[in-house]
Each structure stands twice: as C-alpha cells, then as structure tokens.
Amino acid sequence: MDDLDRRILNLLRRDARTPYTEIAERVGTSEGTVRNRVDRMTDEGVIERFTINTRTGNVKAMIEISVDMNVNTSAVSEELAEWEEVDFVWQVSGEEDVVMIVDAVDTRAVNELITRSRELPEVEGTKTRLILDERLG
C-alpha cells in the first residue's frame, strides 16, 4: 500500500459513495487507476466492506466486555457481531477485551443487549457508555 492508496482510502472512509471520477480528480490520477486500486485493495482484504453511518434517532452505545482469560475473544467477537443491533465489534487491549458499538431503538433495548452479553458464559463483566454525539474523522 502506497501514499495514493492511503489517499483513496481516506476519501472512501468519509463517504464510500464518492464517485471514482471525483476521487481521481482529488488525488490527481485517472478514474481507471482509482477503480483498479480499490478493486485490488478489496481483493487483498485491505477494504473489508463498504458501509454507512446512520442517524436514526436511536440510542447508540459502547458496551465494553471483559471475558475470562482462558476464552478465545475472536469466537466471542464473532458471536456478538451477529446480533442485529451491533454495528461494530472490536477486540481491544486494556481493562476490557471486547467493545461493541450498538444502535438500539431506546435505552431499554441497550439494557437488553447488556443483559444478553452478561448471560454469555465467557463474559465476566461489562461497562456501558452512551454515545452522545459523533463526528467523522
């Protein structure tokens, strides 16, 4: 991955629907070059998926989960990622092991996700933070 790839990725991070012609103009190359590089980065797994951010009026929260030290956090993360309200699951370093970013209809639904998380046998505890506002970086 070179500087041009990084510049293309930065534009796609802000808006994955940006037309390749616009990206090409902004990074100083051709539309075909952008298309080829995006295809290559997708094939190589650098770009995992194209997604959207929403402003649904729902409650967004970060649920931090600590698991038993003998647990495969990848397996737990995969299970959590299947839950409908979950936008992202990150394996992290620090006090907690896994972080879920959720988009739930209300605080009751967030609480249900917390309870559901705590019911998993691998989970030792949770901490929750409501997301009050967010900005694209």
ZIPEMO-V834585 format. One record per backbone hydrogen bond with DSSP energy under -0.5 kcal/mol. CO is the residue of the C=O (numbers start at 0). NH is the residue of the N-H. Records with the same first field share a line. If there is no record, write none. Layout:
# ZIPEMO-V834585
CO->NH / NH
This chain:
# ZIPEMO-V834585
1->5
2->6
3->7
4->8
5->9
6->10
7->11
8->12
9->13
10->14
14->17
18->22
19->23
20->24
21->25
22->26
23->27 / 28
29->33
30->34
31->35
32->36
33->37
34->38
35->39
36->40
37->41
38->42
39->43
40->45 / 46
41->44
45->47
57->59
58->103
59->130
60->62 / 101
61->63 / 128
62->99
63->126
64->96 / 97
65->123 / 124
67->70
70->72
71->74 / 75
72->76
73->77
74->78
75->79
76->80
77->81
78->81
79->82
82->85
84->102
87->100
89->91 / 98
96->91
97->64
98->89
99->62 / 101
100->86 / 87
101->60
103->58
105->109
106->110
107->111
108->112
109->113
110->114
111->115
112->116
113->117
114->118
116->119
119->122
121->67
124->65
126->63
128->61
129->131
130->59
